[in-house]
């Protein structure tokens, strides 16, 4: 069921946001162990780093329950899918995780 939650999260929340995401430059986020390393060579300026950051979901038990209901023909929530906004509000990362 955990994999199912991740797939639903990606489809409903992350992918729509990723399409609209702008290029971000991070400064001052080098972990202490990495600061002690010596560079081997200069990286070509044409190299591109693609980075994915996953934040924890909230209300995991409630999400599991909702997913079971969405796919249960006897449930009133059968095929009642959430919009990305509804999913983010109910199950997306909390402000402290942002």
N, CA, C and O atoms as CSV, one atom per row, in Angstrom:
chain,resi,resn,atom,element,x,y,z
A,1,UNK,N,N,0.825,-1.188,0.000
A,1,UNK,CA,C,0.000,0.000,0.000
A,1,UNK,C,C,0.869,1.250,0.000
A,1,UNK,O,O,0.460,2.281,-0.535
A,2,UNK,N,N,2.074,1.179,0.597
A,2,UNK,CA,C,2.955,2.343,0.648
A,2,UNK,C,C,3.341,2.790,-0.765
A,2,UNK,O,O,3.335,3.986,-1.056
A,3,UNK,N,N,3.674,1.849,-1.635
A,3,UNK,CA,C,4.016,2.192,-3.011
A,3,UNK,C,C,2.833,2.865,-3.690
A,3,UNK,O,O,3.002,3.810,-4.459
A,4,UNK,N,N,1.653,2.378,-3.404
A,4,UNK,CA,C,0.443,2.960,-3.970
A,4,UNK,C,C,0.313,4.425,-3.558
A,4,UNK,O,O,-0.032,5.273,-4.381
A,5,UNK,N,N,0.589,4.726,-2.287
A,5,UNK,CA,C,0.536,6.112,-1.795
A,5,UNK,C,C,1.533,6.982,-2.534
A,5,UNK,O,O,1.219,8.110,-2.912
A,6,UNK,N,N,2.729,6.463,-2.742
A,6,UNK,CA,C,3.762,7.235,-3.432
A,6,UNK,C,C,3.331,7.536,-4.855
A,6,UNK,O,O,3.491,8.662,-5.327
A,7,UNK,N,N,2.786,6.544,-5.541
A,7,UNK,CA,C,2.337,6.739,-6.925
A,7,UNK,C,C,1.224,7.773,-6.973
A,7,UNK,O,O,1.238,8.663,-7.822
A,8,UNK,N,N,0.269,7.661,-6.073
A,8,UNK,CA,C,-0.829,8.625,-6.039
A,8,UNK,C,C,-0.297,10.016,-5.756
A,8,UNK,O,O,-0.712,10.985,-6.392
A,9,UNK,N,N,0.620,10.122,-4.803
A,9,UNK,CA,C,1.212,11.416,-4.470
A,9,UNK,C,C,1.903,12.026,-5.682
A,9,UNK,O,O,1.731,13.210,-5.972
A,10,UNK,N,N,2.681,11.218,-6.386
A,10,UNK,CA,C,3.385,11.727,-7.564
A,10,UNK,C,C,2.416,12.192,-8.648
A,10,UNK,O,O,2.594,13.259,-9.236
A,11,UNK,N,N,1.404,11.393,-8.905
A,11,UNK,CA,C,0.458,11.729,-9.966
A,11,UNK,C,C,-0.391,12.949,-9.641
A,11,UNK,O,O,-0.664,13.770,-10.516
A,12,UNK,N,N,-0.802,13.068,-8.403
A,12,UNK,CA,C,-1.728,14.140,-8.047
A,12,UNK,C,C,-1.057,15.417,-7.584
A,12,UNK,O,O,-1.615,16.502,-7.744
A,13,UNK,N,N,0.116,15.305,-7.020
A,13,UNK,CA,C,0.708,16.478,-6.384
A,13,UNK,C,C,2.020,16.922,-7.018
A,13,UNK,O,O,2.177,18.092,-7.366
A,14,UNK,N,N,2.943,16.013,-7.166
A,14,UNK,CA,C,4.288,16.386,-7.593
A,14,UNK,C,C,4.361,16.707,-9.082
A,14,UNK,O,O,4.916,17.738,-9.462
A,15,UNK,N,N,3.811,15.843,-9.926
A,15,UNK,CA,C,3.941,16.058,-11.357
A,15,UNK,C,C,3.339,17.372,-11.840
A,15,UNK,O,O,3.979,18.071,-12.625
A,16,UNK,N,N,2.123,17.740,-11.401
A,16,UNK,CA,C,1.610,19.037,-11.837
A,16,UNK,C,C,2.478,20.197,-11.373
A,16,UNK,O,O,2.639,21.175,-12.104
A,17,UNK,N,N,3.035,20.107,-10.180
A,17,UNK,CA,C,3.902,21.175,-9.690
A,17,UNK,C,C,5.238,21.191,-10.406
A,17,UNK,O,O,5.795,22.258,-10.665
A,18,UNK,N,N,5.759,20.012,-10.729
A,18,UNK,CA,C,7.063,19.930,-11.388
A,18,UNK,C,C,7.019,20.575,-12.766
A,18,UNK,O,O,7.996,21.192,-13.191
A,19,UNK,N,N,5.913,20.441,-13.459
A,19,UNK,CA,C,5.794,21.042,-14.781
A,19,UNK,C,C,5.853,22.559,-14.708
A,19,UNK,O,O,6.334,23.215,-15.632
A,20,UNK,N,N,5.364,23.111,-13.611
A,20,UNK,CA,C,5.334,24.560,-13.454
A,20,UNK,C,C,6.549,25.097,-12.703
A,20,UNK,O,O,6.692,26.307,-12.530
A,21,UNK,N,N,7.416,24.202,-12.260
A,21,UNK,CA,C,8.562,24.620,-11.445
A,21,UNK,C,C,9.562,25.417,-12.276
A,21,UNK,O,O,9.796,25.144,-13.453
A,22,UNK,N,N,10.132,26.401,-11.618
A,22,UNK,CA,C,11.181,27.190,-12.239
A,22,UNK,C,C,12.531,26.634,-11.818
A,22,UNK,O,O,12.636,25.904,-10.832
A,23,UNK,N,N,13.555,26.985,-12.570
A,23,UNK,CA,C,14.913,26.610,-12.229
A,23,UNK,C,C,15.282,27.265,-10.904
A,23,UNK,O,O,15.099,28.471,-10.740
A,24,UNK,N,N,15.794,26.496,-9.968
A,24,UNK,CA,C,16.163,27.010,-8.658
A,24,UNK,C,C,17.658,26.815,-8.433
A,24,UNK,O,O,18.210,25.766,-8.766
A,25,UNK,N,N,18.291,27.798,-7.886
A,25,UNK,CA,C,19.701,27.713,-7.534
A,25,UNK,C,C,19.795,27.689,-6.015
A,25,UNK,O,O,19.302,28.595,-5.343
A,26,UNK,N,N,20.427,26.654,-5.477
A,26,UNK,CA,C,20.606,26.547,-4.037
A,26,UNK,C,C,21.978,27.072,-3.660
A,26,UNK,O,O,22.986,26.710,-4.268
A,27,UNK,N,N,22.005,27.921,-2.657
A,27,UNK,CA,C,23.267,28.449,-2.157
A,27,UNK,C,C,23.321,28.191,-0.642
A,27,UNK,O,O,22.308,28.304,0.049
A,28,UNK,N,N,24.496,27.847,-0.142
A,28,UNK,CA,C,24.667,27.644,1.293
A,28,UNK,C,C,24.050,26.364,1.817
A,28,UNK,O,O,23.703,26.289,2.996
A,29,UNK,N,N,23.905,25.356,0.971
A,29,UNK,CA,C,23.291,24.105,1.394
A,29,UNK,C,C,24.255,22.920,1.264
A,29,UNK,O,O,23.827,21.798,0.995
A,30,UNK,N,N,25.523,23.167,1.452
A,30,UNK,CA,C,26.504,22.094,1.338
A,30,UNK,C,C,26.663,21.429,2.702
A,30,UNK,O,O,27.000,22.100,3.678
A,31,UNK,N,N,26.425,20.119,2.783
A,31,UNK,CA,C,26.593,19.419,4.072
A,31,UNK,C,C,28.043,19.497,4.548
A,31,UNK,O,O,28.965,19.537,3.734
A,32,UNK,N,N,28.241,19.518,5.853
A,32,UNK,CA,C,29.585,19.636,6.427
A,32,UNK,C,C,30.568,18.592,5.893
A,32,UNK,O,O,31.696,18.958,5.563
A,33,UNK,N,N,30.194,17.299,5.790
A,33,UNK,CA,C,31.166,16.328,5.254
A,33,UNK,C,C,31.600,16.668,3.824
A,33,UNK,O,O,32.747,16.419,3.454
A,34,UNK,N,N,30.708,17.226,3.030
A,34,UNK,CA,C,31.060,17.566,1.652
A,34,UNK,C,C,32.003,18.760,1.591
A,34,UNK,O,O,32.773,18.891,0.640
A,35,UNK,N,N,31.953,19.624,2.586
A,35,UNK,CA,C,32.838,20.791,2.622
A,35,UNK,C,C,34.298,20.373,2.798
A,35,UNK,O,O,35.205,21.122,2.433
A,36,UNK,N,N,34.531,19.181,3.357
A,36,UNK,CA,C,35.892,18.718,3.612
A,36,UNK,C,C,36.508,18.006,2.410
A,36,UNK,O,O,37.692,17.671,2.436
A,37,UNK,N,N,35.728,17.773,1.367
A,37,UNK,CA,C,36.220,17.066,0.192
A,37,UNK,C,C,36.963,18.007,-0.743
A,37,UNK,O,O,36.672,19.202,-0.804
A,38,UNK,N,N,37.918,17.458,-1.466
A,38,UNK,CA,C,38.652,18.234,-2.463
A,38,UNK,C,C,38.093,17.919,-3.845
A,38,UNK,O,O,37.868,16.752,-4.166
A,39,UNK,N,N,37.868,18.935,-4.662
A,39,UNK,CA,C,37.342,18.668,-6.006
A,39,UNK,C,C,38.368,17.913,-6.853
A,39,UNK,O,O,39.572,18.143,-6.743
A,40,UNK,N,N,37.871,17.009,-7.698
A,40,UNK,CA,C,38.755,16.259,-8.590
A,40,UNK,C,C,39.059,17.044,-9.860
A,40,UNK,O,O,40.188,17.037,-10.350
A,41,UNK,N,N,38.054,17.713,-10.383
A,41,UNK,CA,C,38.232,18.547,-11.578
A,41,UNK,C,C,37.043,19.471,-11.693
A,41,UNK,O,O,36.048,19.298,-10.990
A,42,UNK,N,N,37.135,20.427,-12.551
A,42,UNK,CA,C,36.047,21.366,-12.784
A,42,UNK,C,C,35.000,20.704,-13.678
A,42,UNK,O,O,35.341,20.050,-14.664
A,43,UNK,N,N,33.754,20.873,-13.337
A,43,UNK,CA,C,32.662,20.286,-14.111
A,43,UNK,C,C,32.338,21.211,-15.279
A,43,UNK,O,O,32.325,22.434,-15.140
A,44,UNK,N,N,32.080,20.605,-16.420
A,44,UNK,CA,C,31.720,21.392,-17.598
A,44,UNK,C,C,30.464,22.211,-17.325
A,44,UNK,O,O,29.541,21.733,-16.665
A,45,UNK,N,N,30.427,23.421,-17.822
A,45,UNK,CA,C,29.270,24.281,-17.596
A,45,UNK,C,C,28.026,23.774,-18.321
A,45,UNK,O,O,26.914,24.220,-18.036
A,46,UNK,N,N,28.209,22.848,-19.251
A,46,UNK,CA,C,27.064,22.292,-19.970
A,46,UNK,C,C,26.402,21.157,-19.190
A,46,UNK,O,O,25.311,20.716,-19.552
A,47,UNK,N,N,27.055,20.675,-18.113
A,47,UNK,CA,C,26.457,19.615,-17.288
A,47,UNK,C,C,25.233,20.151,-16.563
A,47,UNK,O,O,25.195,21.305,-16.134
A,48,UNK,N,N,24.246,19.297,-16.437
A,48,UNK,CA,C,23.006,19.690,-15.779
A,48,UNK,C,C,22.687,18.672,-14.691
A,48,UNK,O,O,22.759,17.464,-14.918
A,49,UNK,N,N,22.340,19.162,-13.527
A,49,UNK,CA,C,21.966,18.309,-12.407
A,49,UNK,C,C,20.451,18.325,-12.283
A,49,UNK,O,O,19.841,19.384,-12.130
A,50,UNK,N,N,19.851,17.149,-12.351
A,50,UNK,CA,C,18.419,17.044,-12.119
A,50,UNK,C,C,18.230,16.435,-10.751
A,50,UNK,O,O,18.755,15.360,-10.464
A,51,UNK,N,N,17.487,17.114,-9.913
A,51,UNK,CA,C,17.351,16.732,-8.521
A,51,UNK,C,C,15.878,16.596,-8.177
A,51,UNK,O,O,15.068,17.452,-8.533
A,52,UNK,N,N,15.537,15.531,-7.492
A,52,UNK,CA,C,14.177,15.327,-7.017
A,52,UNK,C,C,14.206,15.299,-5.498
A,52,UNK,O,O,15.009,14.589,-4.893
A,53,UNK,N,N,13.332,16.071,-4.897
A,53,UNK,CA,C,13.241,16.115,-3.444
A,53,UNK,C,C,11.863,15.608,-3.059
A,53,UNK,O,O,10.855,16.102,-3.562
A,54,UNK,N,N,11.814,14.632,-2.177
A,54,UNK,CA,C,10.541,14.085,-1.710
A,54,UNK,C,C,10.330,14.510,-0.261
A,54,UNK,O,O,11.219,14.365,0.578
A,55,UNK,N,N,9.158,15.028,0.014
A,55,UNK,CA,C,8.810,15.432,1.366
A,55,UNK,C,C,7.812,14.424,1.939
A,55,UNK,O,O,7.040,13.825,1.190
A,56,UNK,N,N,7.822,14.233,3.255
A,56,UNK,CA,C,6.931,13.230,3.845
A,56,UNK,C,C,5.466,13.643,3.749
A,56,UNK,O,O,5.123,14.820,3.855
A,57,UNK,N,N,4.615,12.643,3.547
A,57,UNK,CA,C,3.172,12.877,3.525
A,57,UNK,C,C,2.639,12.924,4.948
A,57,UNK,O,O,3.233,12.358,5.866
A,58,UNK,N,N,1.523,13.600,5.118
A,58,UNK,CA,C,0.836,13.624,6.411
A,58,UNK,C,C,-0.332,12.639,6.368
A,58,UNK,O,O,-0.780,12.238,5.294
A,59,UNK,N,N,-0.805,12.264,7.517
A,59,UNK,CA,C,-2.027,11.465,7.645
A,59,UNK,C,C,-1.975,10.180,6.822
A,59,UNK,O,O,-2.905,9.880,6.073
A,60,UNK,N,N,-0.902,9.435,6.960
A,60,UNK,CA,C,-0.691,8.228,6.146
A,60,UNK,C,C,-1.808,7.206,6.333
A,60,UNK,O,O,-2.254,6.597,5.360
A,61,UNK,N,N,-2.260,7.011,7.556
A,61,UNK,CA,C,-3.323,6.027,7.795
A,61,UNK,C,C,-4.618,6.458,7.109
A,61,UNK,O,O,-5.332,5.629,6.544
A,62,UNK,N,N,-4.916,7.744,7.158
A,62,UNK,CA,C,-6.123,8.249,6.496
A,62,UNK,C,C,-6.004,8.131,4.978
A,62,UNK,O,O,-6.991,7.853,4.297
A,63,UNK,N,N,-4.816,8.337,4.455
A,63,UNK,CA,C,-4.605,8.181,3.013
A,63,UNK,C,C,-4.793,6.728,2.605
A,63,UNK,O,O,-5.437,6.448,1.593
A,64,UNK,N,N,-4.243,5.805,3.375
A,64,UNK,CA,C,-4.454,4.376,3.083
A,64,UNK,C,C,-5.936,4.038,3.063
A,64,UNK,O,O,-6.410,3.330,2.174
A,65,UNK,N,N,-6.664,4.549,4.051
A,65,UNK,CA,C,-8.100,4.293,4.130
A,65,UNK,C,C,-8.825,4.873,2.918
A,65,UNK,O,O,-9.675,4.207,2.326
A,66,UNK,N,N,-8.499,6.090,2.554
A,66,UNK,CA,C,-9.137,6.725,1.402
A,66,UNK,C,C,-8.858,5.948,0.121
A,66,UNK,O,O,-9.757,5.767,-0.701
A,67,UNK,N,N,-7.631,5.491,-0.054
A,67,UNK,CA,C,-7.294,4.729,-1.256
A,67,UNK,C,C,-8.089,3.427,-1.321
A,67,UNK,O,O,-8.540,3.024,-2.393
A,68,UNK,N,N,-8.256,2.777,-0.186
A,68,UNK,CA,C,-9.071,1.560,-0.176
A,68,UNK,C,C,-10.516,1.882,-0.565
A,68,UNK,O,O,-11.143,1.137,-1.319
A,69,UNK,N,N,-11.032,2.986,-0.050
A,69,UNK,CA,C,-12.410,3.372,-0.344
A,69,UNK,C,C,-12.586,3.765,-1.811
A,69,UNK,O,O,-13.599,3.429,-2.424
A,70,UNK,N,N,-11.621,4.462,-2.368
A,70,UNK,CA,C,-11.717,4.903,-3.763
A,70,UNK,C,C,-11.820,3.716,-4.714
A,70,UNK,O,O,-12.455,3.813,-5.764
A,71,UNK,N,N,-11.202,2.602,-4.350
A,71,UNK,CA,C,-11.201,1.425,-5.223
A,71,UNK,C,C,-12.170,0.335,-4.766
A,71,UNK,O,O,-12.151,-0.774,-5.301
A,72,UNK,N,N,-13.010,0.638,-3.790
A,72,UNK,CA,C,-14.000,-0.314,-3.284
A,72,UNK,C,C,-15.378,0.060,-3.840
A,72,UNK,O,O,-15.932,1.090,-3.455
A,73,UNK,N,N,-15.943,-0.759,-4.742
A,73,UNK,CA,C,-17.237,-0.425,-5.348
A,73,UNK,C,C,-18.372,-0.235,-4.340
A,73,UNK,O,O,-19.364,0.418,-4.663
A,74,UNK,N,N,-18.255,-0.782,-3.143
A,74,UNK,CA,C,-19.314,-0.628,-2.147
A,74,UNK,C,C,-19.160,0.648,-1.312
A,74,UNK,O,O,-20.019,0.954,-0.486
A,75,UNK,N,N,-18.085,1.383,-1.521
A,75,UNK,CA,C,-17.824,2.595,-0.735
A,75,UNK,C,C,-18.469,3.819,-1.375
A,75,UNK,O,O,-18.529,3.913,-2.601
A,76,UNK,N,N,-18.949,4.754,-0.567
A,76,UNK,CA,C,-19.459,6.013,-1.127
A,76,UNK,C,C,-18.357,6.850,-1.784
A,76,UNK,O,O,-18.643,7.747,-2.577
A,77,UNK,N,N,-17.105,6.554,-1.452
A,77,UNK,CA,C,-15.979,7.274,-2.072
A,77,UNK,C,C,-15.457,6.591,-3.331
A,77,UNK,O,O,-14.445,7.018,-3.887
A,78,UNK,N,N,-16.124,5.549,-3.785
A,78,UNK,CA,C,-15.681,4.809,-4.973
A,78,UNK,C,C,-15.557,5.765,-6.161
A,78,UNK,O,O,-16.519,6.427,-6.550
A,79,UNK,N,N,-14.365,5.819,-6.719
A,79,UNK,CA,C,-14.019,6.653,-7.881
A,79,UNK,C,C,-14.204,8.149,-7.619
A,79,UNK,O,O,-14.343,8.924,-8.565
A,80,UNK,N,N,-14.207,8.560,-6.367
A,80,UNK,CA,C,-14.242,9.983,-6.030
A,80,UNK,C,C,-12.805,10.430,-5.756
A,80,UNK,O,O,-12.325,10.376,-4.624
A,81,UNK,N,N,-12.146,10.863,-6.800
A,81,UNK,CA,C,-10.731,11.216,-6.713
A,81,UNK,C,C,-10.571,12.643,-6.214
A,81,UNK,O,O,-11.446,13.486,-6.411
A,82,UNK,N,N,-9.458,12.897,-5.574
A,82,UNK,CA,C,-9.141,14.231,-5.083
A,82,UNK,C,C,-8.468,15.049,-6.173
A,82,UNK,O,O,-7.765,14.502,-7.023
A,83,UNK,N,N,-8.681,16.342,-6.149
A,83,UNK,CA,C,-7.910,17.239,-7.019
A,83,UNK,C,C,-6.512,17.362,-6.413
A,83,UNK,O,O,-6.327,17.038,-5.240
A,84,UNK,N,N,-5.540,17.817,-7.175
A,84,UNK,CA,C,-4.207,18.023,-6.594
A,84,UNK,C,C,-4.237,18.955,-5.382
A,84,UNK,O,O,-3.505,18.752,-4.413
A,85,UNK,N,N,-5.076,19.959,-5.446
A,85,UNK,CA,C,-5.173,20.899,-4.325
A,85,UNK,C,C,-5.743,20.221,-3.084
A,85,UNK,O,O,-5.248,20.432,-1.977
A,86,UNK,N,N,-6.792,19.401,-3.265
A,86,UNK,CA,C,-7.380,18.680,-2.135
A,86,UNK,C,C,-6.380,17.700,-1.532
A,86,UNK,O,O,-6.268,17.579,-0.312
A,87,UNK,N,N,-5.652,16.998,-2.412
A,87,UNK,CA,C,-4.651,16.045,-1.933
A,87,UNK,C,C,-3.573,16.771,-1.130
A,87,UNK,O,O,-3.186,16.315,-0.054
A,88,UNK,N,N,-3.094,17.884,-1.645
A,88,UNK,CA,C,-2.044,18.635,-0.953
A,88,UNK,C,C,-2.533,19.134,0.400
A,88,UNK,O,O,-1.795,19.094,1.384
A,89,UNK,N,N,-3.767,19.600,0.449
A,89,UNK,CA,C,-4.309,20.116,1.701
A,89,UNK,C,C,-4.454,19.021,2.748
A,89,UNK,O,O,-4.170,19.248,3.924
A,90,UNK,N,N,-4.891,17.846,2.335
A,90,UNK,CA,C,-5.142,16.766,3.293
A,90,UNK,C,C,-3.911,15.934,3.621
A,90,UNK,O,O,-3.740,15.499,4.760
A,91,UNK,N,N,-3.042,15.709,2.619
A,91,UNK,CA,C,-1.959,14.744,2.808
A,91,UNK,C,C,-0.561,15.281,2.487
A,91,UNK,O,O,0.435,14.612,2.760
A,92,UNK,N,N,-0.482,16.464,1.920
A,92,UNK,CA,C,0.818,17.027,1.550
A,92,UNK,C,C,1.661,17.362,2.769
A,92,UNK,O,O,1.175,17.317,3.899
A,93,UNK,N,N,2.915,17.694,2.539
A,93,UNK,CA,C,3.821,18.012,3.647
A,93,UNK,C,C,3.301,19.176,4.473
A,93,UNK,O,O,2.652,20.083,3.951
A,94,UNK,N,N,3.587,19.142,5.743
A,94,UNK,CA,C,3.201,20.254,6.625
A,94,UNK,C,C,4.176,21.412,6.405
A,94,UNK,O,O,5.227,21.240,5.789
A,95,UNK,N,N,3.823,22.568,6.905
A,95,UNK,CA,C,4.687,23.749,6.769
A,95,UNK,C,C,6.056,23.504,7.383
A,95,UNK,O,O,7.057,24.023,6.888
A,96,UNK,N,N,6.115,22.728,8.448
A,96,UNK,CA,C,7.421,22.472,9.082
A,96,UNK,C,C,8.331,21.603,8.215
A,96,UNK,O,O,9.540,21.562,8.442
A,97,UNK,N,N,7.758,20.899,7.210
A,97,UNK,CA,C,8.556,20.085,6.310
A,97,UNK,C,C,8.981,20.831,5.059
A,97,UNK,O,O,9.751,20.302,4.258
A,98,UNK,N,N,8.498,22.039,4.879
A,98,UNK,CA,C,8.830,22.800,3.658
A,98,UNK,C,C,10.095,23.580,3.823
A,98,UNK,O,O,10.518,24.272,2.898
